[in-house]
């Protein structure tokens, strides 16, 4: 079981991700704002960021948290709208560990997360 921080103010999709991860045996803490996730992310095994969330610049947030060493070695997973290739590119450049389309996140949530967690 891993502790996962999920930054997703989208109640419907965030709940779907949270549910899939709970079924896979993970503990999920969902956050709605950057201010909420910043102090908490480093106490988790993974940070998932909704890169399409209105009012949140996910790539800039991850870049800032990496530069300030607020994440430590915590891997990150970001999801975006498949038509928004600029967001995908920005997220990759910002150091998001894995960036996937929202549709893939919906289908493969647990597998994507398991691929980023350290093997014990």
ABEGO torsion letter per residue (X at the ends): XBBBBBBBABAAAAAAAAAAAAAAGBBBBBBABAAAAAAAAAABABBBBBAABBGBBAAAAAAAAAAAGAAEABBBBBBBBAABAAAAAAAAAAGBABBBBAAAAAAAAAAAAAAABBBX
